[in-house]
Amino acid sequence: MSNNSNNRIAKNTIALYIRMAITMFISFFTTRITLEVLGVEDYGLNNLVSSVVALFSFLNGSMGTAVQRFYSVEIGRGEENKLGRVFGSGLALHIIVALVTAMLMEIFAIFFLHKLNIPQERMYAAQIVFQISILSLILNIISVPYTALLRAREEFSKIAVADVLQSVGRLVVVYLLLQIDYDHLITLGALNFIITILYFVFMVCVARGYKECKHRMCWDKEIVKEIAKFVSMLLVTVLASLFRDKGIIILVNLFFGLAVNAAYAVAMQVMHIVSTFVMNFKQSVVPQIMMSYGKKDLTRMNELVNTGTKITFLLMLLITLPIIFEGEYILKLWLKEPPQYAYELVCLVLININVSSFTYFMYQGVHATGNITKQQIVMSTLYVLNIVGIYIVFELGYSFYSGILVTIVISFLQCITNLYFAKKTFEYNIQNFLKSILPQSLLTITFCMVIMYLLISNIDSSFLRLVASTITSTTIIGLTGYFIILSKEERMKINNIVNSYFR
């Protein structure tokens, strides 16, 4: 990797982590107050409605991935003139997707919303929140071509500013929620919709600073065909993934009720925070991977995948290890009275996200090539098996914990799938992975867990122990990561980046 690329990744990552520090603090505070104001049942209901709405975003997810991929690859190829046509065609497609999605959601609202396990006295509020969510999703869909362009252009500092402002807006919403004497669930939905509108306007205005973004909406048949082909390969997988993620929430609701939904919602909130923590780095690397493939520089592409995998593993371990060992205390500190079973669900969800994210860059590397048909078929099958397996274990009378255990097993299989297709599509060196990444990672996590267990076992739960365990895990992960996980060349690159900031 060139020094400029390394520095760009580092600067973008720093900007995104500053964003994360601010948004995470606000998120912890707003979640706690929201749970207190809404109560367990309304909080679970809000999560249930949000999950149902997310099921209808599968078209949007596929389109967003496709558009960003085409932006980045064209930038790598130096096809600047084609970017305007890609944007115009992408915007037209997203408007169509927004209209289709709104129609499907309205059909669901009429025929199926009342069949969910929602108390009759809260059905009116659920219907109002669902309609507000439809409008929010429409804006989110239309904004995708703009945000995808900013990511492809690596304008992460501007994205970070937008996200911080949105997070501050959520904080204002919580304050107003305490002041307004009306149905809190409906009020929360309405105020959050206003924040969505402001975020949409901000992102559009920033993106229009690029000339390709000023290109009129168009219908370039060649580009539309390319995007549609890519989307068609992704569509089934994205849909299956959403059914896996959100289907768990619905199955938990049907088998165990809103109380467990609330506990699972807390676990999902923690997972979202952890994902955001690591995604800051991932977002900085992915455009470089795409552009490297556009330039046909597979050597640099493989280096980015390997280095990204190692750093992602360390970052994930850095934040999840203290939460797993100190989860009960953290949840009480955060929520005062967390829902029952929340700690156990948090631990299982964090284990799963560690597994599922391990081969993330291999997956993105395959996307860069565009040769994703066979990979998507296998991944889709695994997602379907996941939700079927969860239904079976619930039907057999096993606890809701078993659903996450099934998901963890499927995540292992998906990692194997990503490795195989990375080898097939961009000549990824699996032998190097098995010799230089996987063993060192397993050694690091085993050593860190033993040290943490010894520390936790000998000190009573307290804020002091939380601080001590966090400092200890951070130090151990930092040292083992630097000297065991990273190669000599990677340590030199990191040293050069650090030294460049102190010159």
ZAVOLO-334338 format. One record per residue (C-alpha): residue number from 1; x, y, z. Coordinates in pm, 1 decimal, always signed. Layout:
! ZAVOLO-334338
<site NUM,<X,Y,Z>>
...
! end
This chain:
! ZAVOLO-334338
<site 1,<+0.0,+0.0,+0.0>>
<site 2,<+122.5,+349.7,-75.2>>
<site 3,<+189.0,+594.0,+205.3>>
<site 4,<-86.0,+822.5,+74.4>>
<site 5,<-338.1,+537.7,+88.2>>
<site 6,<-226.1,+441.3,+437.8>>
<site 7,<-252.8,+800.6,+559.2>>
<site 8,<-592.8,+841.9,+397.0>>
<site 9,<-723.7,+529.5,+567.8>>
<site 10,<-577.8,+645.9,+899.7>>
<site 11,<-726.2,+997.3,+873.9>>
<site 12,<-1066.8,+866.0,+772.7>>
<site 13,<-1061.7,+614.9,+1055.1>>
<site 14,<-973.1,+883.2,+1310.3>>
<site 15,<-1257.7,+1104.4,+1187.7>>
<site 16,<-1502.7,+817.2,+1214.9>>
<site 17,<-1381.7,+722.1,+1563.0>>
<site 18,<-1428.4,+1077.0,+1684.8>>
<site 19,<-1782.3,+1048.9,+1551.5>>
<site 20,<-1824.2,+715.7,+1724.8>>
<site 21,<-1705.4,+846.4,+2061.4>>
<site 22,<-1965.7,+1122.8,+2052.2>>
<site 23,<-2253.1,+917.2,+1912.0>>
<site 24,<-2184.8,+622.1,+2142.3>>
<site 25,<-2201.1,+841.7,+2452.6>>
<site 26,<-2525.1,+998.0,+2335.1>>
<site 27,<-2666.4,+659.3,+2233.9>>
<site 28,<-2608.2,+508.7,+2577.5>>
<site 29,<-2780.5,+804.7,+2740.5>>
<site 30,<-3076.7,+822.3,+2501.0>>
<site 31,<-3139.4,+446.4,+2515.1>>
<site 32,<-3152.9,+450.8,+2891.7>>
<site 33,<-3397.1,+743.3,+2904.0>>
<site 34,<-3607.7,+602.7,+2619.8>>
<site 35,<-3643.7,+269.0,+2800.8>>
<site 36,<-3745.7,+449.0,+3120.7>>
<site 37,<-3999.1,+673.6,+2943.8>>
<site 38,<-4154.9,+409.6,+2717.1>>
<site 39,<-4146.1,+119.1,+2961.1>>
<site 40,<-4049.2,-238.2,+2876.2>>
<site 41,<-4357.6,-322.6,+2665.1>>
<site 42,<-4359.1,-4.1,+2452.6>>
<site 43,<-3982.0,-28.3,+2411.6>>
<site 44,<-4023.2,-384.7,+2287.5>>
<site 45,<-4311.2,-273.9,+2062.7>>
<site 46,<-4099.2,+4.3,+1911.8>>
<site 47,<-3824.9,-249.3,+1839.1>>
<site 48,<-4077.8,-490.2,+1686.1>>
<site 49,<-4221.9,-225.0,+1449.4>>
<site 50,<-3871.1,-111.6,+1351.3>>
<site 51,<-3775.6,-470.7,+1274.0>>
<site 52,<-4079.6,-522.1,+1053.5>>
<site 53,<-4001.1,-200.2,+864.7>>
<site 54,<-3640.1,-313.5,+819.2>>
<site 55,<-3766.0,-627.4,+645.8>>
<site 56,<-3889.4,-407.3,+362.2>>
<site 57,<-3552.0,-239.5,+310.5>>
<site 58,<-3404.1,-540.5,+132.6>>
<site 59,<-3424.8,-371.4,-208.5>>
<site 60,<-3257.4,-62.9,-66.4>>
<site 61,<-2974.0,-266.5,+86.3>>
<site 62,<-2898.1,-437.0,-243.6>>
<site 63,<-2911.2,-112.2,-440.9>>
<site 64,<-2688.1,+73.1,-195.7>>
<site 65,<-2420.7,-195.9,-208.6>>
<site 66,<-2432.1,-203.3,-587.8>>
<site 67,<-2413.7,+173.3,-639.5>>
<site 68,<-2119.9,+218.8,-402.5>>
<site 69,<-1937.8,-70.1,-567.3>>
<site 70,<-1978.7,+87.0,-913.3>>
<site 71,<-1869.9,+429.9,-789.2>>
<site 72,<-1550.4,+294.0,-632.0>>
<site 73,<-1453.7,+68.3,-921.6>>
<site 74,<-1506.3,+348.5,-1176.4>>
<site 75,<-1294.2,+584.1,-965.3>>
<site 76,<-1021.3,+316.3,-957.7>>
<site 77,<-1041.2,+280.2,-1335.1>>
<site 78,<-1023.6,+657.3,-1376.7>>
<site 79,<-1361.4,+668.3,-1553.8>>
<site 80,<-1464.1,+1002.7,-1406.7>>
<site 81,<-1703.8,+1085.0,-1693.4>>
<site 82,<-1903.7,+769.5,-1630.8>>
<site 83,<-1968.7,+861.5,-1267.1>>
<site 84,<-2234.5,+1117.8,-1359.3>>
<site 85,<-2428.8,+859.2,-1557.5>>
<site 86,<-2391.8,+605.4,-1275.9>>
<site 87,<-2531.4,+859.3,-1028.2>>
<site 88,<-2822.3,+966.3,-1249.4>>
<site 89,<-2922.4,+608.8,-1322.5>>
<site 90,<-2877.0,+506.8,-958.9>>
<site 91,<-3100.1,+791.6,-840.2>>
<site 92,<-3374.9,+691.2,-1085.1>>
<site 93,<-3359.1,+331.0,-967.5>>
<site 94,<-3375.5,+434.9,-601.6>>
<site 95,<-3685.6,+647.0,-656.1>>
<site 96,<-3855.5,+345.2,-815.1>>
<site 97,<-3741.7,+125.3,-525.6>>
<site 98,<-3878.9,+379.6,-275.6>>
<site 99,<-4223.0,+376.2,-438.7>>
<site 100,<-4236.9,-4.3,-461.6>>
<site 101,<-4125.5,-40.4,-100.7>>
<site 102,<-4391.6,+203.9,+21.5>>
<site 103,<-4661.5,+6.6,-160.9>>
<site 104,<-4546.4,-325.1,-10.9>>
<site 105,<-4537.7,-178.2,+339.5>>
<site 106,<-4889.0,-38.9,+307.8>>
<site 107,<-5014.3,-382.8,+202.1>>
<site 108,<-4848.5,-531.9,+509.5>>
<site 109,<-5001.6,-264.1,+733.2>>
<site 110,<-5351.2,-345.3,+606.6>>
<site 111,<-5340.0,-724.2,+614.5>>
<site 112,<-5070.4,-838.7,+857.4>>
<site 113,<-4977.4,-578.5,+1121.4>>
<site 114,<-5273.3,-666.5,+1344.3>>
<site 115,<-5168.8,-1034.3,+1344.6>>
<site 116,<-4849.1,-966.4,+1540.7>>
<site 117,<-4843.4,-1021.3,+1916.0>>
<site 118,<-4935.2,-660.2,+2003.0>>
<site 119,<-5176.3,-567.9,+2285.9>>
<site 120,<-5503.4,-439.8,+2139.2>>
<site 121,<-5484.0,-114.1,+2333.7>>
<site 122,<-5147.0,-35.1,+2168.9>>
<site 123,<-5247.9,-128.2,+1813.7>>
<site 124,<-5339.1,+231.5,+1719.1>>
<site 125,<-4998.1,+359.3,+1833.5>>
<site 126,<-4825.7,+76.7,+1645.4>>
<site 127,<-5011.5,+168.9,+1325.6>>
<site 128,<-4918.2,+538.0,+1353.3>>
<site 129,<-4551.4,+458.5,+1420.3>>
<site 130,<-4553.0,+216.7,+1126.9>>
<site 131,<-4680.6,+487.8,+889.8>>
<site 132,<-4416.4,+731.8,+1013.1>>
<site 133,<-4152.7,+462.1,+959.4>>
<site 134,<-4266.8,+421.4,+597.6>>
<site 135,<-4197.2,+789.5,+529.5>>
<site 136,<-3857.7,+768.2,+700.6>>
<site 137,<-3760.0,+465.3,+495.7>>
<site 138,<-3855.5,+640.7,+170.5>>
<site 139,<-3618.1,+927.2,+252.7>>
<site 140,<-3342.6,+684.2,+351.3>>
<site 141,<-3378.3,+498.8,+21.5>>
<site 142,<-3360.0,+813.8,-191.4>>
<site 143,<-3053.7,+936.5,+2.4>>
<site 144,<-2849.0,+623.4,-76.0>>
<site 145,<-2697.3,+744.7,-408.1>>
<site 146,<-2575.1,+1058.7,-228.4>>
<site 147,<-2424.9,+883.5,+74.7>>
<site 148,<-2273.0,+610.1,-144.1>>
<site 149,<-2095.5,+875.1,-351.1>>
<site 150,<-1950.9,+1039.2,-39.0>>
<site 151,<-1820.7,+701.4,+81.2>>
<site 152,<-1671.6,+618.7,-256.0>>
<site 153,<-1504.6,+961.0,-255.7>>
<site 154,<-1381.7,+883.5,+98.4>>
<site 155,<-1547.1,+1194.3,+244.3>>
<site 156,<-1581.0,+1026.8,+582.1>>
<site 157,<-1516.7,+1343.0,+781.0>>
<site 158,<-1829.6,+1502.0,+629.8>>
<site 159,<-2029.1,+1186.9,+692.6>>
<site 160,<-1902.6,+1194.1,+1051.1>>
<site 161,<-2027.0,+1551.0,+1095.9>>
<site 162,<-2370.8,+1452.7,+964.7>>
<site 163,<-2391.3,+1153.8,+1198.2>>
<site 164,<-2286.9,+1359.6,+1500.6>>
<site 165,<-2552.8,+1620.0,+1422.9>>
<site 166,<-2809.9,+1342.7,+1383.9>>
<site 167,<-2706.2,+1195.4,+1718.6>>
<site 168,<-2738.0,+1534.3,+1886.1>>
<site 169,<-3081.6,+1557.3,+1729.3>>
<site 170,<-3176.1,+1225.7,+1891.5>>
<site 171,<-3067.1,+1372.9,+2224.1>>
<site 172,<-3298.3,+1669.0,+2169.4>>
<site 173,<-3575.3,+1421.2,+2088.6>>
<site 174,<-3527.4,+1251.5,+2426.6>>
<site 175,<-3550.4,+1588.0,+2604.3>>
<site 176,<-3870.4,+1676.3,+2416.9>>
<site 177,<-4008.7,+1330.7,+2490.9>>
<site 178,<-3987.0,+1413.2,+2860.8>>
<site 179,<-4160.6,+1747.1,+2808.2>>
<site 180,<-4449.2,+1653.4,+2576.2>>
<site 181,<-4755.5,+1511.1,+2747.8>>
<site 182,<-4881.9,+1283.3,+2470.3>>
<site 183,<-4848.6,+915.7,+2372.7>>
<site 184,<-4472.4,+869.8,+2408.7>>
<site 185,<-4440.1,+601.6,+2140.8>>
<site 186,<-4610.5,+816.4,+1875.7>>
<site 187,<-4422.5,+1126.8,+1988.5>>
<site 188,<-4090.0,+943.4,+1960.6>>
<site 189,<-4170.1,+830.2,+1606.0>>
<site 190,<-4276.5,+1178.6,+1491.9>>
<site 191,<-3974.3,+1356.1,+1638.6>>
<site 192,<-3733.1,+1098.5,+1494.8>>
<site 193,<-3890.7,+1153.0,+1152.4>>
<site 194,<-3805.1,+1524.3,+1172.9>>
<site 195,<-3442.5,+1427.9,+1244.2>>
<site 196,<-3449.3,+1196.5,+941.0>>
<site 197,<-3564.8,+1484.5,+718.2>>
<site 198,<-3285.6,+1713.2,+839.7>>
<site 199,<-3024.1,+1438.0,+793.0>>
<site 200,<-3148.0,+1374.8,+437.9>>
<site 201,<-3124.6,+1744.6,+344.6>>
<site 202,<-2774.1,+1771.6,+491.6>>
<site 203,<-2637.2,+1468.9,+302.4>>
<site 204,<-2787.4,+1580.7,-29.1>>
<site 205,<-2643.9,+1931.3,+3.7>>
<site 206,<-2294.6,+1801.8,+86.6>>
<site 207,<-2293.3,+1543.0,-193.0>>
<site 208,<-2395.1,+1800.7,-452.0>>
<site 209,<-2053.7,+1956.0,-411.6>>
<site 210,<-1932.2,+1695.2,-664.1>>
<site 211,<-2010.8,+1759.8,-1029.4>>
<site 212,<-2133.0,+1404.1,-1096.1>>
<site 213,<-2395.9,+1454.1,-824.4>>
<site 214,<-2537.0,+1747.1,-1021.6>>
<site 215,<-2600.9,+1516.3,-1314.6>>
<site 216,<-2968.0,+1493.7,-1399.5>>
<site 217,<-3164.6,+1182.0,-1324.6>>
<site 218,<-3130.5,+957.6,-1629.7>>
<site 219,<-3187.1,+604.8,-1755.1>>
<site 220,<-2863.8,+478.3,-1909.8>>
<site 221,<-2962.7,+129.8,-2029.0>>
<site 222,<-2606.5,-5.8,-2014.6>>
<site 223,<-2546.4,+114.1,-1658.1>>
<site 224,<-2894.0,+14.8,-1541.1>>
<site 225,<-2836.5,-332.7,-1684.0>>
<site 226,<-2502.4,-366.6,-1502.8>>
<site 227,<-2646.6,-245.7,-1172.3>>
<site 228,<-2957.2,-463.4,-1211.7>>
<site 229,<-2742.5,-769.8,-1279.6>>
<site 230,<-2534.3,-704.7,-968.3>>
<site 231,<-2844.0,-631.5,-759.4>>
<site 232,<-3019.2,-946.6,-878.7>>
<site 233,<-2726.4,-1147.2,-743.8>>
<site 234,<-2742.5,-970.6,-408.7>>
<site 235,<-3116.7,-947.1,-367.5>>
<site 236,<-3195.0,-1295.6,-242.5>>
<site 237,<-2902.5,-1288.8,+0.6>>
<site 238,<-2994.8,-949.5,+142.9>>
<site 239,<-3355.0,-1059.1,+182.6>>
<site 240,<-3248.7,-1384.3,+349.9>>
<site 241,<-3013.1,-1191.8,+579.5>>
<site 242,<-3286.7,-951.6,+684.6>>
<site 243,<-3525.4,-1237.5,+750.4>>
<site 244,<-3254.0,-1395.0,+964.6>>
<site 245,<-3180.5,-1079.7,+1163.1>>
<site 246,<-3531.8,-944.2,+1197.8>>
<site 247,<-3702.5,-1282.2,+1184.9>>
<site 248,<-3538.9,-1372.8,+1515.0>>
<site 249,<-3711.6,-1075.2,+1675.0>>
<site 250,<-4048.9,-1178.5,+1534.8>>
<site 251,<-4001.0,-1542.8,+1641.0>>
<site 252,<-3897.2,-1431.9,+1990.2>>
<site 253,<-4212.2,-1220.4,+2002.8>>
<site 254,<-4435.3,-1508.6,+1892.7>>
<site 255,<-4279.5,-1767.4,+2124.8>>
<site 256,<-4176.6,-1561.2,+2428.3>>
<site 257,<-4356.0,-1221.2,+2418.7>>
<site 258,<-4260.4,-853.2,+2449.3>>
<site 259,<-4055.6,-889.9,+2769.8>>
<site 260,<-3794.3,-1104.3,+2594.2>>
<site 261,<-3823.9,-873.1,+2290.9>>
<site 262,<-3708.7,-589.1,+2518.2>>
<site 263,<-3408.3,-792.5,+2638.7>>
<site 264,<-3318.0,-882.1,+2282.7>>
<site 265,<-3360.0,-515.7,+2181.7>>
<site 266,<-3096.0,-421.0,+2439.8>>
<site 267,<-2864.9,-688.9,+2300.0>>
<site 268,<-2921.0,-553.2,+1949.2>>
<site 269,<-2843.7,-202.2,+2070.4>>
<site 270,<-2512.9,-322.1,+2215.6>>
<site 271,<-2440.0,-510.1,+1893.6>>
<site 272,<-2511.3,-195.6,+1692.1>>
<site 273,<-2268.4,+5.4,+1903.9>>
<site 274,<-1999.3,-261.0,+1866.4>>
<site 275,<-2063.8,-284.7,+1491.1>>
<site 276,<-2032.7,+91.5,+1459.9>>
<site 277,<-1704.1,+81.8,+1650.0>>
<site 278,<-1551.8,-161.6,+1400.6>>
<site 279,<-1738.0,-34.2,+1094.1>>
<site 280,<-1554.6,+296.5,+1125.6>>
<site 281,<-1236.1,+118.8,+1021.9>>
<site 282,<-1409.5,-107.9,+769.7>>
<site 283,<-1562.5,+186.8,+586.3>>
<site 284,<-1218.9,+344.0,+546.2>>
<site 285,<-1070.5,+31.3,+387.8>>
<site 286,<-1348.6,-92.9,+157.8>>
<site 287,<-1322.6,+190.0,-102.6>>
<site 288,<-950.5,+120.0,-129.3>>
<site 289,<-1019.0,-249.7,-190.7>>
<site 290,<-1270.4,-164.5,-462.6>>
<site 291,<-1037.5,+86.5,-627.9>>
<site 292,<-746.5,-160.3,-613.7>>
<site 293,<-953.2,-411.3,-806.5>>
<site 294,<-1051.9,-137.9,-1053.5>>
<site 295,<-680.2,-80.1,-1112.7>>
<site 296,<-624.9,-460.6,-1136.9>>
<site 297,<-373.8,-439.9,-851.9>>
<site 298,<-450.2,-775.5,-684.7>>
<site 299,<-132.4,-768.0,-472.9>>
<site 300,<-238.6,-447.3,-300.3>>
<site 301,<-592.9,-580.5,-276.8>>
<site 302,<-471.7,-892.2,-91.1>>
<site 303,<-258.8,-678.7,+141.8>>
<site 304,<-557.8,-461.8,+225.4>>
<site 305,<-776.4,-767.4,+293.0>>
<site 306,<-517.0,-926.6,+524.7>>
<site 307,<-430.7,-611.8,+717.5>>
<site 308,<-796.2,-517.3,+742.0>>
<site 309,<-886.1,-861.6,+876.5>>
<site 310,<-620.1,-844.2,+1147.7>>
<site 311,<-705.5,-492.7,+1262.8>>
<site 312,<-1079.6,-565.8,+1255.8>>
<site 313,<-1023.0,-870.7,+1475.5>>
<site 314,<-823.5,-665.6,+1726.3>>
<site 315,<-1074.3,-380.1,+1732.3>>
<site 316,<-1361.7,-622.0,+1778.7>>
<site 317,<-1181.6,-797.9,+2062.9>>
<site 318,<-1088.8,-463.8,+2217.2>>
<site 319,<-1450.3,-360.4,+2270.7>>
<site 320,<-1628.6,-694.3,+2315.3>>
<site 321,<-1398.8,-856.8,+2572.2>>
<site 322,<-1466.2,-606.1,+2854.7>>
<site 323,<-1839.0,-610.6,+2776.3>>
<site 324,<-1856.9,-990.4,+2793.6>>
<site 325,<-1672.7,-1006.8,+3126.7>>
<site 326,<-1828.9,-696.0,+3281.0>>
<site 327,<-2164.2,-705.8,+3103.6>>
<site 328,<-2388.6,-736.9,+3406.9>>
<site 329,<-2231.2,-436.2,+3578.4>>
<site 330,<-2226.4,-230.3,+3256.0>>
<site 331,<-2595.0,-297.8,+3186.7>>
<site 332,<-2692.4,-195.9,+3539.5>>
<site 333,<-2477.5,+115.5,+3515.9>>
<site 334,<-2632.0,+198.1,+3180.1>>
<site 335,<-2998.3,+104.8,+3224.7>>
<site 336,<-3036.0,+86.2,+3606.6>>
<site 337,<-3278.3,-205.6,+3575.0>>
<site 338,<-3201.9,-388.0,+3248.8>>
<site 339,<-3461.3,-635.5,+3118.9>>
<site 340,<-3423.9,-993.0,+3242.3>>
<site 341,<-3197.0,-1213.7,+3026.0>>
<site 342,<-3034.9,-908.2,+2864.6>>
<site 343,<-2681.3,-994.8,+2982.3>>
<site 344,<-2689.4,-1351.6,+2849.8>>
<site 345,<-2825.3,-1237.0,+2514.5>>
<site 346,<-2562.1,-963.0,+2491.3>>
<site 347,<-2281.0,-1216.5,+2542.4>>
<site 348,<-2414.4,-1454.2,+2277.2>>
<site 349,<-2473.5,-1175.5,+2026.2>>
<site 350,<-2118.7,-1042.6,+2077.5>>
<site 351,<-1968.3,-1387.1,+2025.8>>
<site 352,<-2161.4,-1416.6,+1701.5>>
<site 353,<-2053.3,-1077.6,+1568.9>>
<site 354,<-1688.7,-1163.1,+1639.7>>
<site 355,<-1725.2,-1477.2,+1429.8>>
<site 356,<-1930.6,-1325.4,+1147.3>>
<site 357,<-1704.4,-1022.0,+1099.8>>
<site 358,<-1379.7,-1219.4,+1080.4>>
<site 359,<-1394.0,-1268.5,+702.1>>
<site 360,<-1567.9,-939.8,+621.3>>
<site 361,<-1296.3,-814.1,+386.3>>
<site 362,<-1287.3,-1142.0,+193.8>>
<site 363,<-1660.1,-1093.5,+136.5>>
<site 364,<-1606.0,-735.5,+17.6>>
<site 365,<-1320.2,-847.9,-205.8>>
<site 366,<-1553.9,-1087.5,-384.4>>
<site 367,<-1802.4,-801.0,-426.5>>
<site 368,<-1530.6,-589.7,-586.1>>
<site 369,<-1487.4,-849.1,-863.0>>
<site 370,<-1860.1,-858.7,-938.2>>
<site 371,<-1844.2,-1240.3,-963.0>>
<site 372,<-2078.9,-1305.1,-672.9>>
<site 373,<-2347.5,-1539.8,-810.0>>
<site 374,<-2228.9,-1867.3,-655.1>>
<site 375,<-2123.8,-1698.6,-331.7>>
<site 376,<-2465.6,-1537.5,-290.9>>
<site 377,<-2646.0,-1867.5,-354.0>>
<site 378,<-2449.2,-2037.9,-75.6>>
<site 379,<-2486.7,-1743.6,+163.7>>
<site 380,<-2860.2,-1723.0,+97.8>>
<site 381,<-2899.5,-2093.1,+167.7>>
<site 382,<-2716.7,-2055.3,+498.3>>
<site 383,<-2934.1,-1760.1,+603.1>>
<site 384,<-3248.7,-1960.3,+527.7>>
<site 385,<-3112.6,-2259.9,+718.8>>
<site 386,<-3040.0,-2021.6,+1006.3>>
<site 387,<-3396.6,-1898.6,+1046.4>>
<site 388,<-3539.8,-2248.3,+987.1>>
<site 389,<-3306.8,-2386.5,+1253.4>>
<site 390,<-3413.5,-2117.8,+1501.2>>
<site 391,<-3781.1,-2194.2,+1439.2>>
<site 392,<-3719.3,-2565.7,+1491.7>>
<site 393,<-3535.8,-2524.0,+1823.7>>
<site 394,<-3804.4,-2284.8,+1948.6>>
<site 395,<-4079.5,-2522.6,+1838.4>>
<site 396,<-3903.0,-2808.6,+2019.7>>
<site 397,<-3923.4,-2607.9,+2340.7>>
<site 398,<-3564.3,-2487.2,+2374.8>>
<site 399,<-3494.9,-2143.7,+2527.0>>
<site 400,<-3446.6,-1826.7,+2325.5>>
<site 401,<-3070.0,-1858.6,+2387.0>>
<site 402,<-3067.3,-2152.1,+2146.1>>
<site 403,<-3161.6,-1920.2,+1859.0>>
<site 404,<-2834.9,-1728.5,+1893.2>>
<site 405,<-2637.6,-2053.7,+1923.0>>
<site 406,<-2780.1,-2165.9,+1588.7>>
<site 407,<-2676.3,-1830.4,+1439.7>>
<site 408,<-2318.6,-1871.0,+1569.4>>
<site 409,<-2285.6,-2210.3,+1398.2>>
<site 410,<-2412.5,-2063.6,+1070.2>>
<site 411,<-2165.5,-1774.2,+1101.1>>
<site 412,<-1876.1,-2023.6,+1112.3>>
<site 413,<-2002.3,-2180.5,+789.4>>
<site 414,<-2029.8,-1837.5,+627.1>>
<site 415,<-1666.4,-1763.3,+713.3>>
<site 416,<-1562.5,-2079.2,+532.1>>
<site 417,<-1776.0,-1973.6,+235.6>>
<site 418,<-1610.0,-1631.0,+218.3>>
<site 419,<-1261.1,-1783.9,+223.5>>
<site 420,<-1342.8,-2027.4,-54.6>>
<site 421,<-1485.8,-1766.8,-291.2>>
<site 422,<-1209.9,-1516.5,-213.7>>
<site 423,<-966.4,-1778.1,-340.2>>
<site 424,<-1176.1,-1841.8,-650.6>>
<site 425,<-1244.6,-1480.3,-751.0>>
<site 426,<-937.2,-1270.6,-666.6>>
<site 427,<-670.2,-1533.2,-592.4>>
<site 428,<-674.2,-1483.6,-217.7>>
<site 429,<-398.3,-1682.1,-43.0>>
<site 430,<-583.6,-1914.4,+196.9>>
<site 431,<-262.7,-2086.5,+304.3>>
<site 432,<-128.1,-1755.2,+430.9>>
<site 433,<-454.5,-1699.0,+619.0>>
<site 434,<-434.0,-2041.6,+785.4>>
<site 435,<-67.6,-1995.8,+879.2>>
<site 436,<-32.8,-1625.1,+958.2>>
<site 437,<-375.3,-1497.8,+1067.1>>
<site 438,<-601.3,-1766.8,+1213.6>>
<site 439,<-355.3,-1935.8,+1458.8>>
<site 440,<-228.5,-1602.7,+1592.4>>
<site 441,<-585.5,-1480.6,+1637.4>>
<site 442,<-689.2,-1791.8,+1830.5>>
<site 443,<-377.9,-1766.4,+2047.5>>
<site 444,<-448.5,-1399.7,+2121.2>>
<site 445,<-811.8,-1448.9,+2218.3>>
<site 446,<-730.9,-1750.3,+2438.8>>
<site 447,<-454.8,-1565.6,+2623.2>>
<site 448,<-668.9,-1254.5,+2672.0>>
<site 449,<-966.2,-1451.6,+2804.6>>
<site 450,<-752.7,-1640.2,+3056.1>>
<site 451,<-603.1,-1317.1,+3191.1>>
<site 452,<-945.5,-1152.0,+3210.1>>
<site 453,<-1098.2,-1451.4,+3387.7>>
<site 454,<-822.5,-1450.7,+3650.0>>
<site 455,<-870.4,-1077.8,+3707.0>>
<site 456,<-1251.0,-1093.6,+3732.2>>
<site 457,<-1243.8,-1396.2,+3962.7>>
<site 458,<-1030.0,-1223.4,+4223.3>>
<site 459,<-1195.7,-879.6,+4242.6>>
<site 460,<-1554.0,-799.2,+4344.0>>
<site 461,<-1776.0,-630.9,+4087.5>>
<site 462,<-1741.1,-251.4,+4102.0>>
<site 463,<-1660.9,+51.1,+3890.4>>
<site 464,<-1296.6,+15.7,+3993.0>>
<site 465,<-1291.4,-341.6,+3860.3>>
<site 466,<-1452.5,-223.1,+3536.5>>
<site 467,<-1176.1,+33.7,+3489.0>>
<site 468,<-905.2,-217.0,+3582.2>>
<site 469,<-1038.7,-488.2,+3351.3>>
<site 470,<-1076.8,-241.6,+3062.5>>
<site 471,<-721.8,-112.4,+3100.8>>
<site 472,<-588.5,-466.6,+3136.6>>
<site 473,<-769.7,-601.3,+2829.1>>
<site 474,<-672.6,-297.3,+2621.0>>
<site 475,<-305.8,-334.8,+2716.4>>
<site 476,<-296.2,-709.2,+2652.2>>
<site 477,<-479.1,-684.4,+2319.1>>
<site 478,<-258.7,-394.6,+2209.3>>
<site 479,<+66.1,-576.6,+2288.9>>
<site 480,<-34.0,-918.2,+2155.4>>
<site 481,<-185.3,-758.7,+1846.9>>
<site 482,<+123.0,-555.1,+1770.1>>
<site 483,<+379.4,-830.2,+1830.9>>
<site 484,<+182.9,-1146.0,+1742.5>>
<site 485,<-96.5,-1057.8,+1499.1>>
<site 486,<+71.6,-794.1,+1282.5>>
<site 487,<+360.7,-881.6,+1052.2>>
<site 488,<+690.8,-696.1,+1052.5>>
<site 489,<+591.5,-503.5,+738.6>>
<site 490,<+256.1,-405.6,+889.3>>
<site 491,<+423.1,-283.7,+1208.6>>
<site 492,<+656.4,-68.8,+1000.1>>
<site 493,<+361.6,+84.8,+811.7>>
<site 494,<+183.6,+163.4,+1136.3>>
<site 495,<+499.7,+316.1,+1281.8>>
<site 496,<+538.2,+535.5,+973.1>>
<site 497,<+177.3,+655.5,+998.0>>
<site 498,<+215.9,+735.9,+1368.4>>
<site 499,<+548.3,+912.4,+1311.2>>
<site 500,<+395.3,+1123.8,+1032.6>>
<site 501,<+149.9,+1273.8,+1281.5>>
<site 502,<+426.4,+1383.0,+1519.5>>
<site 503,<+660.9,+1541.3,+1270.3>>
! end
